[in-house]
Amino acid sequence: MVSAEANTTVEARHRALGLSDQDVLEMYYYIALARGLDDRMWVLQRAGKAMFVISGPGHEGCQVAAMWPMDKKQDWFVPFYRSVAACLVKGMTVTDMLLGLFARATDPSSGGRQMPGHYGHPRFKILSTSSPVGTQYPHAVGIAYASKLRRTGEITMVSIGEGGTSQGDWHEALNFAAIHKCPVLLIVENNELAISVPLRKQMAVPSVAVRAAGYGMPGVTADGSDVLECYRVAKEAYDRARRGEGPTLIEYRVPRLGSHSSDDQQERYRSREELEQVRKRDPLLTFRAYLERVGLLNESTLKDIAERIRRDIDTATDEADRAPLPQPDTARRHLFFEE
Ligand SMILES: Cc1ncc(C[n+]2csc(CCOP(=O)(O)OP(=O)(O)O)c2C)c(N)n1
């Protein structure tokens, strides 16, 4: 039992940040939806329905939180392959994502031409995921610079893993963004592994955020298991960008709950103790516990949400599975100039 006083204190947390009860419940829904979709994608891959899966279990909390202050219609998002939850909040549907997984002709990301996990959606202003890690950063900063020159008021958000920050593109983008005060949120989802390479072999500094000082912008770190804290830092960065004060580097420390992708086995390079520790940081569980503590969720409402998510994912799976494959004679479309 939580005392009335403790209840008021924790309850004040989301409200103090300007989030309504409805907001936090919807945030939880998206985190749970992304996790449900993720589980389904792995089952489909193991069943031979998809050639590859790369997804974001453990990253969902910070993604939903960072996307929450954005103007979903007006602003831009430049994703990476783990951005499942962020793309869902921005407007993509579960069916959209499964069409990509199954490489169907109607896949909005690439018409079934890219490998799974390369999200993109022109209508929702989600730029196509760029395969070489790091390159999405100059793309995003370029969009933000254009928005600034055109005075459109649009803000851009871009995401990457910490391993990707070893690429030169990332550093060039930060330098340019700071010089030109581009309206951009520079997100790094640090799960301390680049496939199997640990953080200490990627950088000699204790955190990615400290690097911001070298470029002349603020850098903040937030615990990816604390969804409300993730929201707080994103909102601050968003407001800063809106005021014309330029970019913010945000580092979210997140647990990577699964293997890098369906092509590797994390038990080969992570100890059992490490896996036990990361599971304790699962944002789905920590946020659920918060919402239960403040009386917004209970066993029965959680069951309702889980059932709704399962039904929606079942329907989307059938819909995407029934969709036609691309016609072979369209294979060269978008590759060469066509009359
Ligand atoms: C330039 C480049 N080098 C290598 C790869 C292959 N690759 C894909 S994901 C990945 C690991 C990236 O790790 P990190 O940025 O930490 O993100 P995480 O997968 O851990 O979320 C690598 C090496 C690539 N896509 N692009």
The ligand as an ORCA input file, in Angstrom:
! r2SCAN-3c Opt
* xyz 1 1
  C      29.021      3.102    -41.265
  C      28.497      1.779    -40.800
  N      29.333      0.890    -40.224
  C      28.863     -0.289    -39.785
  C      27.527     -0.597    -39.933
  C      26.997     -1.939    -39.437
  N      26.267     -1.696    -38.191
  C      24.924     -1.617    -38.182
  S      24.324     -1.298    -36.673
  C      25.853     -1.289    -35.993
  C      26.053     -1.052    -34.520
  C      25.694      0.309    -34.123
  O      25.703      0.384    -32.731
  P      25.088      1.588    -31.963
  O      25.249      2.834    -32.765
  O      25.634      1.595    -30.599
  O      23.524      1.312    -31.929
  P      22.737      0.084    -31.306
  O      22.605     -0.928    -32.418
  O      23.507     -0.431    -30.152
  O      21.431      0.641    -30.904
  C      26.831     -1.528    -36.950
  C      28.273     -1.592    -36.670
  C      26.696      0.355    -40.550
  N      25.386      0.142    -40.703
  N      27.194      1.538    -40.964
*
